[in-house]
Each structure stands twice: as C-alpha cells, then as structure tokens.
C-alpha cells in the first residue's frame, strides 16, 4: 500500500486523526484553565484581575472549529467509497479529493474566530477570519464537483447506501451555502444567534455527517454482520428521514431570518405555525429511525446470508469473508493498484497471499474460494460476464459454471458456451471452469456447492416473465437448499444470443459461396468451434443474376439473407457465437471488403472451387487462411 | 511474508519513508506535536492577557512585587541546555559502540535535569506572589508548572532508558526508547528556552 493507493476513507480518517492529535490539546487547555479558575482561584477568565473572558472562546474555538471537520471528514471519505462503488466508475480526481481533505484540515485551524464575530473580540480579526472561512468553501467545492463528476455517466445503482449518499449531496450543498452566508461578516451579524444558525448546523451535521453515517452503516452492514439488510425498509428509512429532515429544518432558515432567536424557550406568536410544522415533521424522522433500528436488529438476527462482496467493491475489506475472520488475511495482502478502478479492464487493487504454512505466494487457483455461476442459455450474456469479471478482477475467486442440460445436443451446446466464457475470462486471468449437470437442478447445484466448497452463488436468468427459472422461484429455492448467499443477474434474450465481441476471443471469418444454412458448412463451423473457442462471422457471397437491381436479383438476395438467419440461429442454438451477412459477387471479390470490415484473426474459405483461396490469401491482412471444399448444393 | 523472502513481490521495496521510521520515534514525534499545541493554548492565554495589560508585569496590589529572578533562572536555563548536549553526547557514544559512555552520559543528563527542577522549586518557594495573585501569577505558575511537569516526565523517561542501558539492551540501531526519550528531552529544552525568553526576559 502506498499513499496514492489508499482508499479515500483512509485518507479522511488519517487526516481526522491528525486534527484530533493537534487540535484536542487546545480544548484540554481551555478546560484546565476553567478547572484552575474554579478550584484553585486562578484568574484566567477574570477580567478584574487581568484575565480575559474572550480568551476562553478563542482557545475553545481554536479546537472546536477543527472539531466540526473531525465530525465531517470521515463522512466525506464514506461518500467517496459509496459513490464510486455504486456508480461503477473510478472516483473523479482521486488526488484532488485526497488533497482537498488535507486542505480542509489545515485551513480549518485558521477560521476559529468566525464563531465569535459578535463576541466582542478584537475587531481587526474579523475580516481575516471571514476571508479564511470563505476560502474553505474551495476544497469543499472540489470534493462536491468531483463527486458529481463521478456520478456523471456512471452506471448508477440505487441501493440504500447510494440513496443516502445522494441525499447527503443534496442536503450538504444547502448546508454549505448557508455556511457561506454565516461566514460572511455582515450577514452573520444579522443572523447570529437566530434559528438560521440552527438550520445551518443541522444541514451540515445531520444532513451531512449523520447521512454519511447511515450510508456507511448500510454499506458495511453486510461486511460487519454477514447478513443482508432489508433493502425495502432501508429505502423507507431514507425517504422518511429525508422528507422529515427537510420539512423540519428548511423552515428554520426563514424563522431565523425573521428574527426567531435560538436558545430561548419562548417565542413570538407569529412563529407558532412554522414551529408546529417543524414539530410534526420531526415525527417522520422518528418513524424512520424506528424502522432503521428494526431493520438492523431483525436483519442481523435473521437476514439472508451476505456474500463476501455484495456491492462488488474493490477495496481490501471486500476480499475477506462477511463477517471477516480473525486477523482478516492469512498473509498481508499486496496492494498493487488504485482502489476505485471500476470498469478498467485488468486493473487490480490487491493480491491476496496464501498463509506461510501453505508455502506463501499468491493463492493458487485451487486455493481460491469458489463462486458457482448457475446459467444455461445466458452463460455468455454480457451482463453476467461483466459481473463475473468485476468480481474476478477485484477479488481472488475461481468461478464454476453449473449448467443443466438434457440430451446430447443441448449438452454440447451448453459445454460450448461454457468454453467460450472460460476462454473470455482467462484472458483477464480469471480462473473458471464448467460443469454440465442433469436431473434435478437444485440438487445438482447443492452438490456442486458442497464439492467445490463454494462461498456464494450467482444465478443468471432471462428477465421476469420470460424466465422459466424465475417462474419456478429457483433463486429462493437454491438459497434455501444451499444456505449460501445468492445473487441474481438478469440477461436479456438478445444479449445471450448476440455475437460476442470480446477481447482475446479469436474472430473467425467464414467466406462461403454456399447458402448459410448448408449442413456441411454449419458442421464445419461447429468443428472449428470445438477445436478452440472463437466467434464467427459468416459472409455469404451470393452470385446475383444481372441486372443487380432487378427483381430476380432481389429475390436471390432475400433467399440468401433468410438462409443466413437460419444458419446463425442454428449455430447460436448449438452454443456457437455467430453472426452473418450476405454480399454480392464471388468469394474472392467479397474477401477484401469483409476483411476490412471484420478484421478477422482467422479466415475459413468454404467453396467448391479451391482457386478462390489464393485470392483470399492476398486480401487476408495477415489472418490465417484455411479452406475446405463443400460438396453440397451451391449458390447460383 | 516472513522467511519467504523470495516470494515477496518487488513492490514491497517501494515503501514510503514514513513506514521505515522507527514506530516509537514516529509516535513520539506526533506526541510532541500534540504537546506543542497544549503549550500553545497556555501561551495563547498569556499573550492575550499581556496584550490587554497596560503594564507588564502589572502593578502588584499586595506588599510584594511581580519580580522574577532573571539571573538565577538564566543559569538554570544554561543547565537545561547543557543537559541537551550531554544526552546528544550519550547517543554519540552508543553509536560508537561505547555502552559505558552512554550510561555516563545519561547519568549526567539526569543529574542536570534534577538540578534544574530543584532550582525551579526553590524559585517557587522564594517568589513573592502566588498563582492566585492576578493573571500574572496565574499564567506564570501555569506555564512554568506545566513545563516543570514535563521535565519530571522527561526525567522518568531518561531513568527508564538508563535502567535499560545498564542491562545492555541498547545498541546502535536498536535504541528506539532511548531515541524517543532523547527527542522528548530536546523538546522540553526548546520549550524552556522559548518560555524563558518570553516570560522572564522580554
């Protein structure tokens, strides 16, 4: 771990610790002085004996303003973690956010007297303190804009921690802006000791700090307890608190500006209506808090088991079990990259090592904990592969595809898809294997989970309504049968059947002058697919009768296109990733254009006439050219 | 990674300077930062009171006066500064492999520090004012008393180090507690020089 690979929460907590170490002695000093004055009869704050009352405020606030950052900076750290994880994007301006944390801490020591503008302190100190106070808005703004830029065009997941983080952004901006008003001398003198100040402190401390604490509690609850909380109750908690909070504290701005003083038990009649609204609105927060405690207690006792990494986070805590075992890691993990490289292919945050007794070294494939992936038609779906890839690059896992199949044809098709997925994942050094099972799926999964010592299970299905598995309630039944954490990925029919454009998967261009549903051609492609995983593009060169715009030519083209549809459908059904196209002319003539468009790694020429091969080789741009002769019917 | 050095990835070498610092020395440095702030809070009270005052030291309302012994305390300051050099010399001896020299250096340092403390207590006895005598008395006793407490703690740290040095537990490169005690002693010394200049001289 180096400082520039530290998660921002660690930056925030380290900075907060520095504030505690260097700030707290001042408040200790002020308390010593008070103690001495009261007990020993000294004269620190006795102006008749040369002491100074205001010096108490100076010494107190010199600590107590940095203390508000002690309350806020860890929250900033939590927000950085949560926003990056649920936006699936690297945090925007990592270094700027880290530096702004330190800047807030350092500047925080130079603004204390803005709490004392009307205390009777030396007037010359007012303007410098106003200036430094407003300057603090800059590093805070850096953070706010970095967070917004992190959200920008991210893949937002609105889980409970995320809605709390977004709620924080909303309320903290309001609190920050009223802070600028209070830091500015003329407006502060006007609104000192009014409810405007009460509104401000609640927007930054409740809407700020407490919201981040809720975000953090929900974010790490699965890690801390090993159980998942109830997402629905979490949302209820958020919305009741969010609405209740704003309804309670927003009116206080107006009350304050109209002159309602703070710290006074009684108030003028004209403030009564708003005060009633405030009191009623605060009940919403009470209800929200009750829901929160209910959710925490019940989920802790009997919530569904949490996977190691429910949010697909990338920092170290997600590399250990939920809850973590004693000592967390068998050996100190090696941090090799940044903590927020979401969506960056091949990026890794840390390497986990095997214990020394086992010989040390990076955990081998066999030792890595297993995740079962239950899927059939959806194995090569992009959503599923992305999920597996993110887990695989963020933690040390091996994946076992468990796919049910009946009959030889289906078995072969499923095995081909598993091979494709394994090949794609191995390109990113993610270990995976596949097994095809028959009979009762739930029993087979339970057996596989036991054999592989699986830690969790991912189930991929078609969307609700299209999925036979969801109709059978398979997700819950597998969860019950295995007792393991189960997560569910939805894959659309289109993406499960689409051609795979994956890095590292060889692209084979099939140039044929036969119709694409030609049995011999399809058999040839399947044979090639079984040799090593690849994706195929079938280009059929259709000899179109002249004139090219004539009805006859169109008829011929339509027939060829339909044949391509049938052929590709057939290949997909047998587990081969394929797409197709029809081009006018001969094989030799189509070769140049097809190579330009598809940039294949391999070309398979399937024609009656071997002389075409030479022409294709000329146009191949370095791709390996192979040829076969088709005996069947030809186009023409 | 322990004994499996060959398995250690090369990135391990790229540690920051911070983590190569002795943990005790690092802790003491941070602690001293915290201590500085405590002194700063009392100096703040001092400077605010002094800037408010028409006259400093103020006119004493009793029979005595706010006079502080500049000369004797000056000599006492020299004693404390000298003790900083003796502990520096003691550490040099250890670096040269001379453990006996280290022990002698520590003993001299402890004796000088004790002398400083005795002279300071003697000064308290003979001063004509008490902590209850106006802000001047309050802040004078609080600042010098706070510092005296630190000298006392420093002496304890030095005696602890002496004890371990006697048992031969320190060697060059393996003297974390000694280094920490020595840094602390230098800090106590520097604070006193500042205090003497501000409270006694200026």
Interface residues (C-beta under 8 A of the other chain):
Chain A: X2 X3 X21 X22 X23 X24 X25 X26 X28 X29 X30 X32 X33 X36 X40 X41 X42 X43 X44 X46 X49 X50 X51 X52 X54 X55 X58 X59 X62 X331 X332 X334 X336 X351 X353 X356 X359 X360 X361
Chain B: X1 X2 X3 X4 X7 X9 X11 X12 X14 X16 X30 X33 X34 X35 X37 X38 X40 X41 X42 X44 X45 X48 X49 X52 X53 X58 X131 X132 X134 X135 X136 X137 X138 X139 X141 X142
